[in-house]
Amino acid sequence: MPLPAKAFQRWLHGVAPDASVADVARASGVKRTTLAQQLVRGKVAEATVVGISRAFNLNPVAALGSFEPYRDLGKPPIPPTLQELVSQIATADLLHAIIARTEADTGTGAKAKGTGPPELSPPPHATSVKNWVDAIDDGELRHRVSAATGVAPQNYSAQLTANRLAPELAVATSRAAGVGLAGGLVATGLVTEAEAGWPHGARQAALDRLSDGQLTALAGERLQALGKTLRRQEHDQRQTEQIWENLG
């Protein structure tokens, strides 16, 4: 839900009272034309607020909490659940962890050599949004979000399939699941783990807590889902090629 331009201008005046649109655009990396167009249309994107907040050393989550649709973000953050943390670990990192554990068992891994595990890649990853929703879903979450927001379930699912989720839907999903409100913003890549108040190293700690069996099963599920996606893409590609051949 884009933010009202008047509310944004009031917020911006409080953040940088003497800065011009050009100054703000230059500092934040937001294109001047983009910012001007958003102001003219009366709707400012949440990403714009995030970029400006970072430029002026403000926490983006707290900044979004200054606006009515995201008022709850101003409250103290709720720590992410173990499931949320694991959902934000890329499949490649899970596979690396399996290899590292296997090598450690044989005395040839990183621990045996006195080095730490490789650093996890930051969110988002290829399936971070859907994984996050699946991690907090009790079976009725999608229906509750649909009822609360008016977004049709098929449209909601389409966003998950595309690995994206509008900020207001991400927050609504968190609220409906009773978890930290900024978790979905991390999964979509709008804010970082640190900006959302996630403890440093929390994802690595969650990964370390998984048993070998749990880790292997999770990686297997991810690979199976990836295989289905790739097969569907290959099927669509073949159909497209056949259509072009018939037209040619």
C-alpha positions in Angstrom: 0.0 0.0 0.0 1.8 3.1 -1.2 2.0 5.8 1.4 0.1 9.1 1.1 2.3 11.8 -0.3 1.2 14.4 2.3 2.1 12.0 5.2 5.4 11.3 3.5 6.2 15.0 3.1 5.4 15.6 6.8 7.7 12.8 7.7 10.5 14.0 5.4 10.3 17.5 6.8 10.9 16.1 10.2 13.8 13.9 9.0 15.5 16.5 6.7 13.8 19.9 7.1 16.3 21.8 5.0 16.8 19.2 2.2 15.4 19.7 -1.3 14.0 16.8 -3.4 17.2 16.8 -5.3 19.2 16.6 -2.0 17.1 13.7 -0.8 17.3 11.8 -4.1 21.1 12.3 -4.2 21.6 11.1 -0.7 19.3 8.1 -0.8 20.0 6.8 -4.3 16.3 7.2 -5.3 16.0 8.7 -8.7 14.9 12.3 -8.6 12.4 11.7 -11.3 11.0 8.7 -9.5 10.6 10.6 -6.3 9.0 13.5 -8.1 6.5 11.3 -9.9 5.5 9.6 -6.7 4.8 12.9 -5.0 2.8 14.1 -8.0 0.7 10.9 -8.0 0.2 11.2 -4.3 1.6 7.7 -3.6 5.1 7.1 -2.3 6.5 3.6 -2.3 7.7 2.0 0.9 11.0 1.3 -0.7 11.5 5.1 -1.1 11.1 5.5 2.7 13.5 2.7 3.3 16.1 4.2 1.0 15.8 7.7 2.5 15.9 6.3 6.1 19.2 4.6 5.4 20.6 7.7 3.9 19.8 9.7 7.1 20.9 6.9 9.4 17.4 6.0 10.6 16.0 2.5 11.1 13.8 1.8 8.1 11.4 -0.4 10.1 10.9 2.4 12.6 10.5 4.9 9.8 7.7 2.8 8.2 6.1 2.7 11.7 5.7 6.5 11.4 2.9 5.9 8.9 -0.6 4.8 9.8 -0.7 1.6 7.7 2.5 0.3 9.5 1.9 1.8 12.9 2.5 -1.5 14.6 6.1 -1.6 13.3 6.9 1.1 15.9 6.5 -1.4 18.7 9.5 -3.4 20.1 10.3 -6.3 17.7 9.3 -9.9 18.4 12.2 -12.3 17.9 11.9 -14.5 14.8 10.9 -18.1 15.4 13.3 -20.9 14.6 11.2 -21.8 11.6 11.4 -18.3 10.2 15.1 -18.2 10.6 15.6 -21.5 8.8 13.2 -20.4 6.0 15.6 -17.6 5.2 18.6 -19.8 4.6 19.2 -20.4 0.9 19.1 -24.0 -0.4 22.7 -23.7 -1.5 23.7 -22.9 2.0 21.8 -25.9 3.3 23.7 -28.1 0.9 27.0 -26.5 1.9 26.1 -27.3 5.5 25.5 -30.9 4.7 28.8 -31.2 3.0 30.6 -29.4 5.8 29.1 -31.8 8.4 30.0 -34.8 6.3 33.6 -33.6 5.9 33.8 -32.9 9.6 32.7 -36.4 10.4 35.6 -37.7 8.3 38.1 -35.3 9.8 38.5 -33.3 6.6 36.0 -30.4 7.1 36.3 -26.8 8.1 36.1 -27.6 11.8 38.9 -30.1 11.5 41.0 -27.5 9.8 40.2 -24.9 12.5 38.1 -22.6 10.3 34.5 -21.6 10.8 31.6 -22.4 8.5 31.1 -20.3 5.4 29.0 -17.2 5.9 25.4 -17.6 5.0 24.2 -15.5 2.0 21.8 -12.8 3.2 18.0 -12.8 2.5 16.2 -12.8 0.2 16.9 -16.0 -1.7 15.1 -17.7 -4.6 12.2 -19.0 -2.6 12.5 -16.9 0.6 9.0 -15.5 0.5 7.1 -18.8 0.0 9.4 -20.5 2.5 8.7 -17.9 5.1 4.9 -18.1 4.7 5.0 -21.9 4.8 7.1 -21.7 8.0 4.5 -19.7 9.9 1.4 -21.2 8.3 -0.9 -23.2 10.6 -3.0 -24.3 7.7 -5.5 -21.4 7.8 -3.1 -18.4 7.5 -3.8 -17.7 3.8 -7.5 -17.6 4.5 -7.1 -15.2 7.4 -4.8 -12.9 5.4 -7.3 -12.9 2.5 -10.2 -12.1 4.9 -8.3 -9.3 6.6 -6.9 -7.6 3.4 -9.5 -8.5 0.8 -6.8 -9.9 -1.5 -8.1 -13.0 -3.3 -6.3 -16.2 -2.3 -5.2 -16.9 -5.9 -3.6 -13.4 -6.1 -1.9 -14.0 -2.8 -0.6 -17.3 -4.0 0.6 -15.8 -7.3 2.8 -13.3 -5.4 4.3 -16.2 -3.4 5.0 -18.2 -6.5 6.8 -15.1 -8.0 8.8 -14.8 -4.7 7.4 -11.4 -3.9 4.9 -10.0 -1.5 3.7 -6.4 -1.2 4.9 -4.8 2.0 1.3 -4.4 3.4 0.6 -8.0 2.7 3.9 -9.1 4.3 3.0 -7.2 7.5 -0.6 -8.5 7.4 0.7 -12.0 7.1 2.9 -11.5 10.1 0.0 -10.1 12.1 -2.3 -12.9 11.1 0.3 -15.5 12.2 1.2 -13.7 15.4 4.9 -13.5 14.7 7.3 -10.5 14.5 5.8 -7.9 12.1 9.0 -7.3 10.1 9.7 -10.9 9.2 8.0 -10.7 5.9 9.9 -7.5 5.1 13.1 -9.4 5.6 11.9 -12.3 3.4 11.0 -9.9 0.6 14.3 -8.1 0.9 12.8 -4.7 1.7 14.8 -4.5 5.0 17.8 -6.4 6.4 17.9 -8.8 9.3 19.6 -6.2 11.5 17.1 -3.5 10.6 14.3 -5.9 11.6 15.9 -6.5 14.9 16.9 -10.1 14.3 19.9 -11.0 16.5 23.3 -11.2 14.9 24.1 -14.7 13.8 20.5 -15.9 14.5 20.2 -17.8 11.2 23.5 -19.6 11.6 22.5 -20.5 15.2 19.2 -21.9 13.9 21.1 -23.9 11.2 23.4 -25.3 13.8 20.4 -26.5 15.9 19.2 -28.7 13.1 20.1 -32.3 13.5 21.7 -34.1 10.5 18.4 -35.8 9.7 16.4 -32.5 9.9 19.0 -30.7 7.7 19.0 -33.4 5.1 15.2 -33.7 5.0 14.8 -29.9 4.7 17.4 -29.8 1.8 15.6 -32.7 0.2 12.2 -30.9 0.3 13.8 -27.7 -1.1 15.4 -29.7 -4.0 12.2 -31.5 -4.7 10.3 -28.2 -4.9 13.0 -26.8 -7.2 12.8 -29.8 -9.4 9.1 -29.3 -9.9 9.6 -25.7 -10.7 12.3 -26.4 -13.3 10.2 -29.2 -14.9 7.3 -26.8 -15.2 9.5 -24.2 -16.8 11.0 -26.7 -19.2 7.4 -27.9 -20.2 6.4 -24.3 -20.8 9.5 -23.6 -22.8 8.8 -26.7 -25.0 5.2 -25.6 -25.6 6.4 -22.1 -26.6 8.9 -23.6 -29.0 6.2 -25.8 -30.5 3.9 -22.9 -31.0 6.6 -20.9 -32.8 7.4 -23.9 -35.0 3.7 -24.3 -36.0 3.5 -20.6 -36.7 6.7 -20.7 -38.8 
